[in-house]
Amino acid sequence: MPVPRAMAVGSGPDAGRNQTHGGPDARHGTAGTNGKATVSSASQVAERDVPFQLRGNSFTMMVLKVFAPTSPNFFTQLNVKVRQAPNFFHNAPVVLDFDELPEAIVFDLGAFVAQVQALNLLPVGFQGGPQAVREAAMNVGLTPMPSGRAAKLEEVVKAPDPRQPDQQAPVAAPQVLIEVVHRPTVVVTEPVRSGMRVYAEKTDLIVTSSVSPGAELLADGNIHVYGALRGRALAGFSGDTNARIFCHSLEAEVLSVAGNYRVSEDIGSDFYKKAVQVFLRDGVLSMELLKTG
């Protein structure tokens, strides 16, 4: 989401003009400045001592896509998912995606958000949805988040059959094209320490060193760790079910491919501290030993 670029208070196009010496005419220059306005050292000190700074940054957040908020099984099933990796989901910021809700949907959004929070998830924003839902989301303090880039439309016209000369040309039909973005692989050559998060957007992630407990790897593609994987690894972060995780020593806290999770307690001794690949098979997170010989 675009954020204003870094700018300290007192900066901007008029800041220098308002901080020059010599009254109104000082902006045209003072003696010995060759026509350039001078800024007092006191003003420079004051600018360095401002109590805040605005700067741009980017964050990775999970998106909870809401299809049926009134379903009696909604929070039961969500709780099952959260309990698969409680440390990973604890106080995790979440964007609520209402794009698939019908216009006639009626539900108590405040109560819905409260139930999400009861599972130790923190809704911070929302995407899409009917007008009434968007207004209710704003009223409970959620921030409207930008949606993904719209798919391009291409007009596709089928040629008329030459055997039927009187056939009218068909009306052009829009076809949705998926834009595939290829980016260079992200390579990390230093250890990924506790508290660090590395995200490889629209590409693969390679770590040539170890990953400490409490560290987090995320990639829209595959994840390769040529060392011990002791933190969390989430491949196919944007939903690619063909993504895989490869590591030389599996000691992970959480593994995930396209949102399918497995925690350390479920890894099993057959794979612990072994060279392993993790992938989806028929929608189930599976593991196999890597052939190293």
Secondary structure as UniProt FT lines:
FT   STRAND          7..8
FT   TURN            9..10
FT   TURN            13..14
FT   HELIX           15..18
FT   HELIX           23..28
FT   TURN            31..32
FT   TURN            34..35
FT   HELIX           41..48
FT   STRAND          53..54
FT   STRAND          62..65
FT   TURN            69..70
FT   TURN            72..73
FT   HELIX           74..84
FT   HELIX           86..89
FT   TURN            90..91
FT   STRAND          92..97
FT   TURN            99..100
FT   TURN            103..104
FT   HELIX           109..118
FT   TURN            119..120
FT   STRAND          121..127
FT   HELIX           131..139
FT   TURN            140..141
FT   STRAND          143..144
FT   STRAND          152..156
FT   TURN            162..163
FT   TURN            165..166
FT   STRAND          173..177
FT   STRAND          186..188
FT   TURN            194..195
FT   STRAND          197..200
FT   TURN            201..202
FT   STRAND          205..207
FT   TURN            213..214
FT   STRAND          216..219
FT   STRAND          223..229
FT   STRAND          232..235
FT   TURN            237..238
FT   TURN            241..242
FT   STRAND          245..250
FT   STRAND          254..257
FT   TURN            258..259
FT   STRAND          260..263
FT   HELIX           264..266
FT   TURN            269..273
FT   STRAND          276..281
FT   TURN            282..283
FT   STRAND          284..289
//
